[in-house]
Amino acid sequence: MTKKQMRVGLVGSGYMGKAHAIAYRNAMAAFAIPHSQLHCEMLADATAELAKAKALELGFNRSTGDWKALINDVDIDVVDICAPNFLHKEIALAAISAGKHVYSEKPLALNAADAKEMTEAAEKAGVKTLVGFNYIKNPTVQFAKQLIARGDIGEVVHFRGVFNEDYLADANLPFSWRLQKQFAGTGALNDLASHLVQLATHLVAPITSLCADLKIVHQQRPLAPTLDDSKPGVGEVENDDQAHMMVRFANGAQGTLEASRIAWGRKNGLSFEITGTKGSLIFDQETLSELSLYIAEGNPQTQGFKRILVGPEHPDYQAFCVSAGHGLGFNDMKAVEIRDLFQGIVNDAPLWPDFRAATQVNIILDSVVESVDKKAWVEVEQYDGDQK
């Protein structure tokens, strides 16, 4: 009997497109996924020439300069969306209409209304969906989730999360689509805080209310020079460089979340500290295979944070390495995500975070904007009732 296959069509071959392409290869090696069942079938990009070059580079069998041709191809089972934010909705709805499963990068959409439309279309069509909140796939974060769930640190009372990077810290970097609301939506909020929000709700509980602040620090950026323009103009930055929020969780815990795209020296500065009634956890993505654990028991003279180096005893680590402390990388988290995608499509396993879960993140991000506009605390609509 012929085994079910997962034939992938990738839309976009930039930063995340390449990460996905690497992850498909790594997942097959790490999780013993047969090459006969997972195929990198087609790649679509802005032009036929670029798509052809990238397909050859990233190991896809075919290419096209028209993403609609990819979606309508009979040999594609899953449409993998790594295009800019503003294209997610159009591509996803077209893929759903064609009966394809959809794997999309975050944020799912520019706003909650669009995300809801995408979710409802997917659920009505009966196709599977997955959204690329890859940081929860890290074995260290999975282990932190286990510690919290079994009560090792008691009841969670506080979450403090930070996601700071410096990719736009230089005020002289040129104006781009990322700085325009019609293409990117919000700025650091959509790009970085979306991950942080999803992590917080995954590890603690649903966010029920919040009070927030957004700020544009670099209000103008130079436009790229044109051939006939010796002195380029400037573009007005439309979305936030920094985002801050205070939150309340459904279990009674409190939290603070902050994100910045202009924090000099921070490259992947995602970190969190979770305080419980019996202990605390500290995690830093820049040392992504380490977890600090404090348990409030025993002799006070010898109490302190324990540095745990993640190893084969922890979730999914052994698939990559049999020795503790050797560490994993960003693309390994993506490989775990691909494993989950494969299991969902080929073995009909549940997929999470799906479009419905990702829509809850969009709702929270919209609530941040509402809070800023009102200069007040706001209640957060609960759309995703299936927290993992």
Secondary structure, DSSP 8 states (H G I E B T S, - for coil): -----EEEEEE--SHHHHHHHHHHHHHHHHTT--TTTEEEEEEE-SSHHHHHHHHHHHT-SEEES-HHHHHT-TT--EEEE-S-GGGHHHHHHHHHHTT-EEEE-SSSSSSHHHHHHHHHHHHHHT--EEE--GGGGSHHHHHHHHHHHTTTT-SEEEEEEEEE--TT-STTS---GGG-HHHHSSSHIIIIIHHHHHHHHHHT--EEEEEEEEE-SS-EEE----TT-SS--EEE--S-SEEEEEEEETTS-EEEEEEES--TT-SSEEEEEEEESSEEEEEEGGGTTEEEEEE--S-GGG---EEEE--TTSTTGGGT-SSTTS---HHHHHHHHHHHHHHHHHS----SS-HHHHHHHHHHHHHHHHHHHHTS-EE---------
